[in-house]
């Protein structure tokens, strides 16, 4: 299957890979949440080629995750997270939690503290019905309204 064809797969885990399927896109998002907004700042911070950065930024704009607009002083353009972009934060926090657990032998390199109480933020899965915390062992995937029956090969 070609990379572009992933968008046609009726799976809400597979489809986003068209957008997030490489390290550069996730790093752009990480730095966007950290306040990086200018093209040159992304480029110098990440060490990414200008053409690759342009491609990834354009993809995030095309998918309405980032928006490009003039800066407050009008001297340059900046990239800002949209509402759809802000909805990605729990994904990054889940990756960070996994990295802290399995790839940080000396402890977390950064702690993400709640401004209101100084507690640490973590990603958690909960049931929308009973509010219980769930893991993969508690989940039973079932067909949803967005799946279409596969046609038989001889149809």
C-alpha positions in Angstrom: 0.0 0.0 0.0 1.3 3.4 -0.9 1.7 6.1 1.8 -1.0 8.3 0.3 -3.5 5.4 0.2 -3.5 5.3 4.0 -6.1 8.1 4.0 -8.6 5.8 2.3 -8.3 3.0 4.9 -11.4 3.0 7.2 -9.4 3.2 10.4 -9.0 6.2 12.7 -5.5 5.1 13.7 -4.3 4.5 10.1 -5.7 7.7 8.5 -3.8 10.1 10.7 -0.5 8.5 9.7 -0.8 10.4 6.4 -0.3 13.5 8.5 1.8 12.3 11.5 3.7 9.5 9.9 7.2 10.9 10.2 9.4 12.3 13.0 9.6 15.8 11.6 5.9 16.5 11.8 5.7 15.4 15.4 8.7 17.6 16.2 7.1 20.6 14.5 4.1 20.0 16.7 6.2 19.6 19.8 7.9 22.9 19.1 4.6 24.6 18.2 3.3 23.8 21.6 6.5 25.2 23.1 5.8 28.5 21.4 8.0 28.3 18.2 6.1 30.1 15.4 8.6 31.3 12.8 9.9 29.3 9.9 13.5 30.2 10.7 13.1 29.3 14.3 11.7 25.8 13.4 14.6 25.3 10.9 17.4 26.3 13.3 15.9 24.5 16.3 15.3 21.3 14.5 18.2 21.2 12.0 15.7 20.2 9.3 16.2 21.2 5.6 14.2 24.1 4.4 12.4 22.1 1.7 11.4 19.3 4.1 10.3 21.9 6.7 8.2 23.7 4.1 6.6 20.4 3.0 5.7 19.4 6.6 4.4 22.9 7.5 2.3 23.0 4.3 0.8 19.5 5.1 -0.1 20.7 8.6 -1.7 23.8 7.1 -3.6 21.7 4.4 -5.0 19.6 7.2 -6.0 22.7 9.3 -3.7 21.8 12.1 -1.6 25.0 11.7 -2.6 28.3 10.2 -0.1 30.8 8.7 -0.8 34.4 9.5 1.1 37.7 9.9 2.8 38.2 13.3 1.5 41.0 15.5 4.2 43.4 14.3 3.6 42.4 10.7 7.3 41.9 10.1 7.0 38.2 9.3 4.5 35.4 9.1 4.1 32.8 11.8 2.6 29.4 12.2 -0.1 29.0 14.9 -1.9 26.0 16.2 -5.6 25.8 15.3 -8.3 24.3 17.6 -7.7 21.0 15.6 -4.0 21.4 16.3 -4.5 21.9 20.0 -6.5 18.6 20.1 -3.2 16.8 19.3 -1.7 17.6 22.6 -2.9 14.4 24.4 -1.2 12.4 21.7 2.1 14.0 22.3 1.6 13.6 26.1 0.9 9.9 25.6 4.2 9.5 23.6 6.0 11.5 26.3 4.6 9.3 29.1 5.8 6.2 27.2 9.2 7.8 26.5 9.6 8.7 30.2 8.8 5.2 31.2 10.8 3.2 28.7 13.5 5.5 27.3 14.6 7.8 30.1 16.9 5.8 32.3 17.9 8.8 34.4 14.3 10.1 34.8 12.2 12.4 32.7 14.2 15.2 31.0 11.2 17.5 31.3 8.4 17.6 33.8 5.0 19.0 32.5 3.5 20.7 35.6 0.0 21.9 36.0 0.1 25.7 36.5 -2.7 25.6 38.9 -1.4 23.1 41.4 2.1 22.0 40.3 0.9 18.4 39.8 2.3 16.6 36.8 0.2 16.1 33.6 -0.2 12.6 32.2 -2.3 11.0 29.5 -5.0 8.6 30.7 -7.7 6.6 28.9 -11.1 6.6 30.5 -14.4 5.1 29.7 -16.9 7.8 28.6 -19.7 6.0 30.3 -18.4 5.0 33.8 -15.2 7.1 33.9 -13.1 4.1 34.8 -9.5 4.2 33.7 -8.9 1.6 30.9 -6.0 -0.1 29.3 -5.7 -2.1 26.0 -6.8 -5.2 28.0 -10.1 -3.6 28.8 -11.0 -2.6 25.2 -13.2 -4.6 22.8 -13.0 -3.0 19.3 -16.3 -3.2 17.5 -17.4 -1.9 14.1 -18.6 1.7 14.2 -20.8 3.7 11.9 -17.9 4.8 9.7 -17.0 1.4 8.5 -18.5 0.0 5.3 -18.8 -3.7 4.6 -16.1 -5.1 2.3 -17.3 -6.2 -1.0 -16.6 -9.8 -2.0 -13.9 -10.2 -4.7 -16.2 -11.7 -7.2 -18.8 -8.9 -7.0 
